[in-house]
Amino acid sequence: MTIGIVALNLGMDISYRVENFVVGGVFRAGAVASFPGGKGVNVARVLLQLGETPHLFGCIGGRVGAQVAEGLYWEKLALLPVRIRGESRTCIHVVDPKRAVQTVINDPGPRLSVTDNRRLRAAFRVFRRRCAVLIITGSLPRGVPPGVYAAMCREAAEEGIPTVVDAGGEALRRAFHARPLLVKPNREEFAALAGRRVSARELQSVLRRLSCSTETIIAVTLGAAGVIAGHRGSLIAVRPPRVPVVNAIGSGDAFVAGFMSHYLRTQDVGESLRRGVVCGTLNAMTERPGTMAYGMFCDILAATRIRRTD
């Protein structure tokens, strides 16, 4: 069963391990690594570890785009590329293992032309027919209209293909109204759905009210506190155990992968949310985004608590 992953803003990540990093200092990195990056790639890596068959769809261009394609090939991650004229982006990660703090600098990336956008939409029509489900994730490249994720959700729905959206801002707001299976904002991104910033105190009431008006599962990730989800007016809170955090980047992506892997087989929303939180926790215990301390899966699963409120 192929799980399609729409990851339009593909690029290369360069990760520097720097102990006691501070802004304005001069440092020598303890280790440097370069690998294909972005939210969709993280999702694909975790799905592969879970025994699934992920297939990426995204834009690549220039020398960096060629590096992305080669890197994904060696990781055994399938890609249907959309070739663009611009240069794919490069993003910088500085990981401080001493303090378990990460600093990320995201390249703005290429701007897609009208021709690039036409090619993108034509390629998507081919890609979606190969997939049992679509995970649409990450930022939009410059020049891509904010309604493109919503359009993809609607087109997939016409063919009976469920969708998951992990995005922010206007792209998330519009996609939500296209009724995907699940949306996964963090607490800040949830403002796009609520229409305003929501405090921690009022999060549950706003989430419950919003979930009453839609079939879409709204899963708000809360970092180390896990996730709280609204579904048909009910709330489901999932909390993992405390673990030693190495690098939390990619934990939300791991959550999406874990949720979808279990949901495809069971359609059990609560347990799928729990499995997603477990995968996100295991990701935070490793240095490289999109990888899991998989040997701890059963222990973390047993210690992860779920609470339902009707």
N, C-alpha and C positions, 0 to 999 in steps of 0.2 A: 504494500500500500504506500503510494508515494505522497509525501507531505511536501507541498510546495511552499517555498519561502520567498516572498517578495522583499528584496533588500536592495532598493534602487541606488543607495549612496555607498556603494562598496569602496573599499580603500585598503591601504596598508597601515598597520599599527606598528610603531616603534616603541618598545617598552624598555625603560631604563630603571634598573634597581639601584636606588640611592638611599642609604641610611641617613636619618636625621636631616632630610631635605627641608630647606627653607627658601623662600623667594629672595632673590638678590645675592645668593651665595655662589661659590664656585665649587664644583664637586667632581669627583671621579666615580663613574658608575661601576657598581660591583658586577653587573651583568647587563648585556644588551641583547634584545631579541627582536626580530622583525617577522611579522606574519600577517595574513589577510585578516581584516578586522571589520567591525560593524556589528550591530545588533543581530542582523540576520545570520551572519556567520557564526556567532555565538550560539544561536538557536540550533543551527545545523549541526554543530559539533556535539551538543548535548544529545540531540536526537540520535545521532550516530552511536553514541555511547549507550543509549537505551535500546539499541537494536532496530531502530527505524530506518526508513529510506528517505532521507531529505533530498530535495532538489532546489537549488538556489536560482533565483532570477534577478538580475540586476545590471546596472550600467557600468561599463569599464572603458577606459580610454588611455591612450598614451603609454609611456614606459611603466608607470605605476600600475595601470590596468593590466598590462602583460604580467607583472609580478603577482598581482592578485590571482589571475587565472592559473598561473603556474603553481602558486602556493596551494590553492584549492585542489588542484589535481593531485598533488603529493599527499594531501590530507584525505584523499578519496571522497571529496565532496563535489557532487555533480553541479554544474552551472550552465544555465542557458543565458549567455551574455547578450547584452544590447550594446553594440559598439557605438561609441560617441566620439565627437571630435576633440573634446577637451581632455585634460589630464585628470585621472582619478586622484582622489585626495590621499594625503598622508596625515595620520594623527599621532600625537605624542602622548605616551603614558609614562609618568614618573611614579614608581611604586616604592614607598618607604616601608620596608618590612618591620622596622623597629617600632614604628608607631601605628602600623596598619592603616596608613593614609595613602590615598591615590590622588594625583593631580593629572588632569586630562586637558590637552589642548587639541581641539578639533579644527582641522583644516576646513575652510568653507566649501572646498570642492569645486567641481566644474559647473558651468551654467549650460543647461541644455537648450539647444536651438529648437525652432519649430519643427524642423526635419527630424531632430533627435526624438522629440515628443511623439511624432507620428510613428516612427519606427518602434518606439517603446510600446505604444498601445497595440500595434499590429503584432508584435512579438508576444505580448501578454495574452492575446486571444489564443495563440497557439499553446502557450505554456499552461494556461489554466485547465485545458482539456486533459492534460497528463496527470492531474492531481486529484486526490481524494478529498483534500482539505487545503486551505490556503492560510498561511500565517503572513500577515502584512505588517512589516515592522521597520522602525527606524525613521530618520529624517528624510525629507524630500530634497533631491538635488535642486539647486537654484534653477529657476526657469520652468519647473514643473508645477502646474496649477495645484492649489491646496485641495481641490475636490477629486483628485485622481484616485485616492484610496477609497473614497465613497463609491466612485464609479466602478472600481474593481470589485467591491463587495456586491454591488447590484448585479453586475455581469455574472459573477460566480453564483449568486443566488438563483438566477434564471436557469442555471444548469444543475441546481441542487447541490452545489459545493459550499460547505460551511466555511466561514472565515473567522479569523482572529486578528485583532488590530492592536498593535502596541506602538503608539505614536503620541504626539502632543499637539497642543495648539489647535489651530483651525482645521488641520488635517484630521485630527482625532474627532473634533466636534462634528464635522460633516460625515465622517465614516460611521459614527455612532448612530446617526439618523438613518443610515442604510441597513441597520439591524444585523450586524454580525453576530456570530455565536457568543463571542467574548471580546471585551475591551480590557486592556490592562494599563491604566494610568498609575503613576505614583501619586503621592499626595499633592504635589504641586500641579501635575498635569490634570488632576481631577477637576481643577478650576474651569477647564475648557468645557466640561460636561455640566457642571453646576451653574455656570454663568458668572461665577465670582470666586474669590478665594474662600476656602472653607477651613475653619480652625479645627484643631484636633478634637475639641469638645463637641462640635456639631457634626463631625464627619458621619457618624452613624445615622443620625436622623435624616441628613440630606441624602445619603446613599440609599437608605430605605425608601424614601419618597421617590427618588429618581428610578429605582428598580421596579417600582409599582407600575410604571408606564411603559415597560418594554420587556420583551423576552430575552434580551441580551444580558448575559452575565457581566457584571461590572466588578472586576477584581482590582482593588486598590492595594498596591504593594507598599509596605511600611518598613522596609529595611529589616533590621534584626528582629523587629516585632512581628514579622510574618506578613499576612495578608488579611484584609477584610473584604468580603464580597457580598454584593447585593444581587438577589435572584428572585424575581416574582414577589417582591415585597419582604422576603426573608433575608436575614443576615447570616453569613457563615464566617466565623473568625478562625484562622489557623495560626498557631504560634509554634515556632520551632524551639528547640533547646538552645542555650547559650553555647557557642562554639568559639574556638580561636580563629579570628578572622585574619586572613592573609591579604586578600584582594577581593573586594565586594563588586568590582566592575563585572558586569555580565550576569549577575545573580537574577535580575528581572528577566533576562532572556532565558536563563536556565529554568525559571519558573514556567514560562510559556511552553517550553519544550516538554517539561515534565507533565504539565496539565494536559497537553494535547495527546501525548503518547498514551496516557491512561484513559482519557475520555473517549478516544477513538474505539477502544475495546469494550468499554463498560457503560458509557453515557452517565456515569455516576459523578455528579458535579462536586459534591463534598469531598469524596476521596480523591478526585482528580486535582482539586485545589490543594489537598494535603500533599500529594505526590509532587506537585509543582513547587510547594514551599520546601520540601526536602531537597529537591534538585538545586534550588536557589541557595540553600544553606551549604550544600556540598561544594557548589561553585565558589562561595566565599572562603572556603578553606584551602583553596589552591591559588597559585600566583597568576596563572594564565587564564584570561576570560574564556568562558565556554568549555572549561574542563571541570571535572568533579572528582572529589575524593571518594570514588565509587565504592571502595571497600568498606566505607562507613554507612552505606545506604540503609541497611536493616536497622542499625543502632539509632540513626537519626529519625527514621520512620517511626520506630517504636516510641521515641520521646517527643514526637510532634503531636500537639493537641489540637483538636477541632471542637468548636462550640457553635451550635446553631441557635438562632433566636427568631421565632416566628412573629 
